[in-house]
Amino acid sequence: MKTVGIAGNPNKPEARERFPELARLLADHNVRVVVEQSVAGLVGRRVAALPLPKIGKVADIVIVLGGDGTLLHVVRDLGNTRALILGVNLGGLGFLTSVRSDGMAASVREILKGQYTVSDRQTLQATLCRAGRTTTTHVALNDFVIGRGALSRVVRLQLTIDGEALTEYVCDGMIVATPTGSTAYSLSAGGPILMPATPAMIVTPICPHALSNRSVIVPGDAMVQCRVTRGAGGLALTGDGQVHTPLRVGDTVAVRRGDRVVRLVMPRGQSYFGVLREKLKWSGANV
């Protein structure tokens, strides 16, 4: 590792302690440090401050301090980068920010020595088509959600997979998730958990009115199209909770596997199943 980027949430109280600690640790290992502009004032020393897209171009690894929401924000703004991404959890549950803050120093030392594993995560690309024209395209690591926020009225959504009609849902909304996002909103809505490397997507209706409507797992290279047929008032498309695009009746959202791959890193010896046991409070005794 020659160049390490630092990014995160400057509004987290613990960040004011962890940012300078991380900067000192990296300085002791004689690596070049570049920091996100919004946190430059918290590292306690003079370092190069760059916007996230530029950090994505020069860093070998980007260390993100915050919660999963912070990591999703950083991933989106880094752009299409080959840099490794390490999440240090200063938030709550933290499936993506898998390193605990009190273990940050030990984990970073191991990674700088080359003792780590890389998990390549697929992304999704969503394209909004309105009146026969493409209006916007977004990329997400966790999921795309069609929903209406605080409003409680139902919506009708026609779903097709690779051009073949599946059904019309009467529901509160729809989630299309990656395996990475299977432990996020989709899980809360009753969806399954998939291993990160599973070549698939999960389509999960939100509060469907038919009890037979359940999550559907589709191939990772499938094209999922969701057309709004009724009840679009207040409806919107969101990606990773980071982008928000209002929808109208007649709009079609097409979701497919994205071209971008996000390279998450964790210290050697840490496993996905271990993270699941810890975060979901599953029994780990005698395992």
C-alpha positions in Angstrom: 0.0 0.0 0.0 1.6 3.3 -1.1 -1.4 5.7 -0.9 -4.2 5.5 1.7 -7.3 7.6 1.5 -9.3 8.6 4.6 -13.0 9.5 4.4 -16.0 9.4 6.7 -18.7 11.1 8.6 -17.3 14.2 10.4 -20.6 14.5 12.4 -20.0 11.3 14.3 -18.8 12.2 17.8 -16.3 9.4 17.9 -14.8 10.6 14.6 -12.9 13.4 16.3 -10.9 10.8 18.2 -10.5 8.2 15.5 -9.5 10.4 12.5 -6.3 11.8 14.1 -5.5 8.3 15.5 -5.8 6.8 12.0 -3.6 9.6 10.5 -0.9 9.0 13.1 -1.0 5.3 12.5 -0.6 5.7 8.8 2.2 8.2 9.2 4.1 5.7 11.4 4.0 3.3 8.4 5.3 5.9 5.9 2.5 5.7 3.5 1.1 8.7 1.6 -2.2 9.9 3.1 -4.9 11.8 1.2 -8.1 12.8 3.0 -11.6 13.7 1.9 -12.0 17.5 2.0 -14.9 17.5 4.6 -12.7 15.7 7.2 -9.4 17.4 6.6 -9.7 19.5 9.6 -10.1 16.5 11.9 -6.9 14.6 11.1 -4.7 16.8 13.2 -1.9 17.2 10.7 -1.1 18.6 7.3 -2.1 16.2 4.6 -3.4 16.4 1.0 -7.1 17.1 0.9 -9.0 16.0 -2.2 -12.5 15.4 -3.4 -13.6 11.8 -3.3 -13.5 11.2 -7.1 -9.9 12.2 -7.1 -9.1 10.0 -4.1 -10.6 7.1 -6.0 -8.1 7.7 -8.8 -4.9 7.8 -6.6 -5.5 5.7 -3.5 -4.7 2.0 -3.2 -7.2 1.7 -0.3 -9.8 4.1 1.2 -10.5 3.7 4.9 -14.1 4.9 5.7 -15.0 5.9 9.3 -18.8 5.9 10.0 -21.8 3.7 9.5 -23.0 1.8 6.5 -24.8 4.9 5.2 -21.5 6.7 5.2 -19.7 3.9 3.3 -22.5 3.9 0.7 -22.1 7.6 0.2 -18.3 7.3 -0.1 -18.6 4.4 -2.6 -21.0 6.4 -4.8 -18.8 9.5 -4.8 -15.5 7.6 -5.4 -16.7 6.6 -8.8 -15.5 3.6 -10.8 -12.3 2.9 -8.8 -10.1 -0.2 -8.3 -9.2 1.0 -4.8 -9.9 -1.3 -1.9 -12.4 0.0 0.6 -12.3 -0.7 4.4 -15.2 0.3 6.6 -14.7 1.1 10.3 -18.0 1.1 12.1 -18.8 4.2 14.1 -22.5 3.7 13.6 -25.0 1.0 14.5 -25.5 -2.4 12.9 -22.7 -2.1 10.3 -22.8 -5.0 7.8 -20.5 -3.1 5.4 -18.4 -1.3 8.0 -17.3 -4.6 9.5 -14.3 -3.5 11.5 -15.2 -2.3 15.0 -13.8 1.1 16.0 -11.9 -0.3 19.0 -10.2 -2.7 16.6 -9.3 -0.2 14.0 -5.6 0.1 14.7 -4.9 -3.6 14.8 -6.9 -4.2 11.6 -5.2 -1.4 9.7 -1.8 -2.7 10.7 -2.7 -6.2 9.4 -3.9 -4.8 6.2 -0.8 -2.7 5.6 1.2 -5.8 6.0 -0.9 -7.5 3.3 -2.9 -9.7 5.7 -6.4 -9.2 4.3 -9.0 -10.7 2.0 -10.9 -8.9 -0.7 -14.6 -9.4 -1.4 -15.7 -8.2 -4.9 -19.3 -6.9 -4.7 -21.6 -6.5 -7.7 -23.6 -3.3 -8.2 -26.9 -2.5 -9.8 -27.7 0.0 -12.5 -31.2 1.4 -12.7 -32.5 3.3 -15.7 -35.7 5.4 -15.6 -37.7 5.5 -18.8 -40.5 8.0 -19.2 -42.6 8.4 -22.3 -40.2 6.3 -24.3 -37.1 8.3 -23.3 -34.3 7.5 -20.8 -34.3 10.3 -18.3 -31.8 9.1 -15.6 -29.4 6.3 -14.7 -28.0 5.5 -11.2 -25.7 2.9 -9.7 -26.2 1.3 -6.3 -24.3 -1.2 -4.1 -27.1 -2.3 -1.8 -30.5 -1.7 -3.6 -32.9 0.3 -5.5 -36.3 1.0 -3.9 -39.5 2.2 -5.4 -41.5 3.6 -2.5 -43.5 6.5 -1.3 -41.9 7.4 2.0 -44.3 8.6 4.7 -47.4 8.3 2.6 -49.4 5.1 3.1 -51.4 4.7 -0.1 -50.8 1.6 -2.2 -49.3 1.5 -5.7 -49.6 -0.9 -8.6 -46.4 -2.1 -10.1 -46.1 -4.4 -13.2 -43.0 -6.6 -13.0 -41.2 -8.3 -15.9 -38.1 -10.4 -15.9 -36.1 -10.5 -19.1 -39.2 -9.3 -21.0 -41.5 -11.9 -19.5 -44.4 -10.7 -17.4 -44.3 -12.0 -13.8 -47.3 -10.3 -12.1 -48.8 -6.9 -11.1 -48.2 -6.2 -7.4 -50.5 -4.2 -5.2 -48.1 -3.0 -2.6 -46.3 -0.2 -0.8 -43.3 -0.5 -3.1 -40.6 -2.7 -4.5 -36.9 -3.5 -3.6 -34.4 -4.8 -6.1 -31.3 -5.8 -4.1 -27.8 -7.2 -4.6 -26.5 -10.0 -2.4 -24.7 -7.3 -0.5 -28.0 -5.5 0.0 -29.8 -8.7 1.1 -29.0 -7.8 4.7 -30.4 -4.3 4.4 -34.0 -3.2 3.6 -34.8 -6.3 1.7 -34.2 -8.4 4.8 -36.5 -6.1 6.8 -39.2 -6.7 4.2 -38.9 -10.5 4.5 -36.3 -11.2 1.8 -33.6 -13.9 2.0 -29.9 -13.5 2.8 -27.5 -14.3 -0.1 -23.8 -14.8 0.1 -22.0 -11.8 -1.4 -20.6 -13.8 -4.3 -24.0 -15.2 -5.4 -24.6 -14.2 -9.0 -28.2 -13.1 -8.4 -30.6 -10.2 -7.6 -33.5 -10.2 -5.1 -36.8 -8.7 -6.0 -38.8 -8.1 -2.8 -42.3 -6.4 -2.6 -42.9 -4.1 0.3 -46.1 -5.0 2.2 -47.9 -6.8 -0.7 -51.6 -7.1 -0.5 -51.5 -10.8 -1.7 -50.0 -13.2 0.9 -48.7 -15.3 -2.0 -46.4 -12.4 -3.2 -42.9 -13.2 -1.9 -39.3 -12.3 -2.8 -38.1 -13.7 -6.1 -34.4 -14.5 -6.7 -33.4 -13.9 -10.3 -30.1 -14.5 -12.2 -27.5 -11.8 -11.8 -27.5 -11.1 -15.5 -31.3 -10.7 -15.7 -33.2 -7.5 -16.6 -35.8 -6.5 -14.0 -38.4 -4.0 -15.2 -40.9 -2.4 -12.9 -43.7 -0.2 -14.5 -45.9 2.1 -12.4 -49.5 1.5 -13.5 -51.4 3.3 -10.7 -51.0 5.4 -7.6 -47.8 7.3 -8.2 -48.5 10.2 -6.0 -45.4 10.8 -3.9 -43.7 7.7 -5.4 -39.9 7.8 -5.9 -36.9 5.8 -6.9 -34.1 5.7 -4.4 -30.7 4.1 -4.7 -28.8 3.1 -1.5 -30.8 5.8 0.2 -28.5 8.3 -1.5 -30.4 9.4 -4.6 -34.1 10.3 -5.0 -36.0 10.5 -8.3 -39.8 11.2 -8.4 -41.9 8.7 -10.4 -45.1 9.1 -12.4 -47.7 6.7 -13.7 -46.4 5.1 -16.9 -42.7 5.3 -15.8 -40.6 2.1 -16.1 -37.5 1.4 -14.0 -35.2 -1.1 -15.5 -32.6 -2.7 -13.2 -29.7 -4.8 -14.3 -26.2 -5.7 -13.0 -23.9 -2.7 -13.0 -20.6 -2.6 -14.7 -18.8 -1.4 -11.6 -17.4 -3.8 -9.0 -16.8 -2.6 -5.4 -13.8 -4.1 -3.7 -14.5 -4.4 0.1 -11.6 -5.5 2.2 -11.4 -7.1 5.6 -8.6 -8.4 7.9 -7.6 -12.0 7.3 -9.5 -14.4 9.5 -12.7 -12.3 9.5 -15.5 -14.1 7.6 -18.9 -13.1 6.2 -20.6 -15.8 8.4 -18.8 -14.3 11.4 -20.2 -10.9 10.6 -23.7 -12.4 10.2 -23.4 -14.1 13.6 -22.3 -10.9 15.3 -24.7 -8.5 13.6 -27.8 -10.7 13.7 -27.0 -12.0 17.2 -27.0 -15.6 16.0 -25.6 -18.2 18.3 -21.9 -18.7 17.7 -21.3 -21.3 20.4 -19.6 -24.5 19.3 -19.4 -23.3 15.7 
